[in-house]
Amino acid sequence: MKKIHPAAWMRAALLPLFLCFALLDFLIIPVWGWGIAHSSPELSVYFWPWLTFAWLASAPVYAALATLWKLSAEFKKESPVNENGARILRRVAFYAAGDSAFTLVGIFVLGALNLGQPGVMLLLIFATVLGFAAAAVFAALADAFRRTGRLTIT
């Protein structure tokens, strides 16, 4: 029985994540939002600001997925635990922290413009906390990759 390479496992996990986010961003959120906006005329002003916010907040997620795809190439080379792997993970941590900070600012801006819905705002605060936690985990992994990559195994 042939062993499946970790790079293949990683790419097999990243591809459905990308497809789920694309489906969410370009089908589910717009259709759901359009339905809500047209069911209540007073909510129609919410549609474009929230859709734009969702798309802008998704950009770092796609960048992080593409960056993790690059890490799978490092796994394929059989040398992911090095300075290059650490740099890739630091970039993912940066994307996660930046996206979380953008989402937090967006919550306050949309709330100040009186375009916020309390349930959605609470959900976004939860997502922001998860994003900052993911940033911390990726930063810690980057540090571990950097330190381990310096070791020479004899």
For each residue, the residues with C-beta under 8 A, 3 or more apart:
1:
2:
3:
4: 8 9
5: 8 9 75 76
6: 9 10 75
7: 10 11 72 73 75 76
8: 4 5 11 12
9: 4 5 6 12 13
10: 6 7 13 14 68 71 72 75
11: 7 8 14 15 69 72
12: 8 9 15 16
13: 9 10 16 17
14: 10 11 17 18 65 68 69 72
15: 11 12 18 19
16: 12 13 19 20
17: 13 14 20 21 65
18: 14 15 21 22 62 65
19: 15 16 22 23
20: 16 17 23 24
21: 17 18 24 25 58 61 62 65
22: 18 19 25 26
23: 19 20 26 27 28
24: 20 21 27 28 29
25: 21 22 28 29 54 55 58
26: 22 23 29 30
27: 23 24 30 31
28: 23 24 25 31 32
29: 24 25 26 32 33 51 54
30: 26 27 33 34 51
31: 27 28 34 35
32: 28 29 35 36
33: 29 30 36 37 46 47 50 51
34: 30 31 37 38 47
35: 31 32 38 39
36: 32 33 39 40 43 46 47
37: 33 34 40 43 44 46 47
38: 34 35 44
39: 35 36 43
40: 36 37 43 44
41: 44
42: 45
43: 36 37 39 40 46 47
44: 37 38 40 41 47
45: 42 49 115
46: 33 36 37 43 49 50 115 117
47: 33 34 36 37 43 44 50 51
48: 51 52
49: 45 46 52 53 110 113 115
50: 33 46 47 53 54 110 115
51: 29 30 33 47 48 54 55
52: 48 49 55 56
53: 49 50 56 57 106 110
54: 25 29 50 51 57 58
55: 25 51 52 58 59
56: 52 53 59 102 106
57: 53 54 60 61 99 102 103 106
58: 21 25 54 55 61 62
59: 55 56 62 63
60: 57 63 64 95 96 98 99 102
61: 21 57 58 64 65 95 99
62: 18 21 58 59 65 66
63: 59 60 66 67 95
64: 60 61 67 68 91 92 95 96 99
65: 14 17 18 21 61 62 68 69
66: 62 63 69 70
67: 63 64 70 71 88 91 92 95
68: 10 14 64 65 71 72 88 92
69: 11 14 65 66 72 73
70: 66 67 73 74 88
71: 10 67 68 74 75 80 85 88 89 92
72: 7 10 11 14 68 69 75 76
73: 7 69 70 76 77
74: 70 71 77 79 80 82 84 85 88
75: 5 6 7 10 71 72 78 80
76: 5 7 72 73
77: 73 74 80
78: 75
79: 74 82 85
80: 71 74 75 77 85 145
81: 85 145 148 149
82: 74 79 85 86 145 149
83: 86 87 145 146 149
84: 74 87 88
85: 71 74 79 80 81 82 88 89 145 149
86: 82 83 89 90 142 143 145 146 149
87: 83 84 90 91 142
88: 67 68 70 71 74 84 85 91 92 142
89: 71 85 86 92 93 138 139 141 142 145
90: 86 87 93 94 138 139 142
91: 64 67 87 88 94 95
92: 64 67 68 71 88 89 95 96 138
93: 89 90 96 97 134 135 136 137 138 139 142
94: 90 91 97 98 135
95: 60 61 63 64 67 91 92 98 99
96: 60 64 92 93 99 100 131 132 134 135 138
97: 93 94 100 101 131 132 135
98: 60 94 95 101 102
99: 57 60 61 64 95 96 102 103 131
100: 96 97 103 104 127 128 129 131 132 135
101: 97 98 104 105
102: 56 57 60 98 99 105 106
103: 57 99 100 106 107 124 127 128 131
104: 100 101 107 108 125 128
105: 101 102 108 109
106: 53 56 57 102 103 109 110 124
107: 103 104 110 111 116 121 124 125 128
108: 104 105 111 112
109: 105 106 112 113
110: 49 50 53 106 107 113 115 116
111: 107 108 114 115 116 121
112: 108 109
113: 49 109 110 116
114: 111
115: 45 46 49 50 110 111
116: 107 110 111 113 120 121
117: 46 120 121
118: 121 122
119: 122 123
120: 116 117 123 124
121: 107 111 116 117 118 124 125
122: 118 119 125 126
123: 119 120 126 127
124: 103 106 107 120 121 127 128
125: 104 107 121 122 128 129
126: 122 123 129 130
127: 100 103 123 124 130 131
128: 100 103 104 107 124 125 131 132
129: 100 125 126 132 133
130: 126 127 133 134
131: 96 97 99 100 103 127 128 134 135
132: 96 97 100 128 129 135 136
133: 129 130 136 137
134: 93 96 130 131 137 138
135: 93 94 96 97 100 131 132 138 139
136: 93 132 133 139 140
137: 93 133 134 140 141
138: 89 90 92 93 96 134 135 141 142
139: 89 90 93 135 136 142 143
140: 136 137 143 144
141: 89 137 138 144 145
142: 86 87 88 89 90 93 138 139 145 146
143: 86 139 140 146 147
144: 140 141 147 148
145: 80 81 82 83 85 86 89 141 142 148 149
146: 83 86 142 143 149 150
147: 143 144 150 151
148: 81 144 145 151
149: 81 82 83 85 86 145 146
150: 146 147
151: 147 148
152:
153:
154:
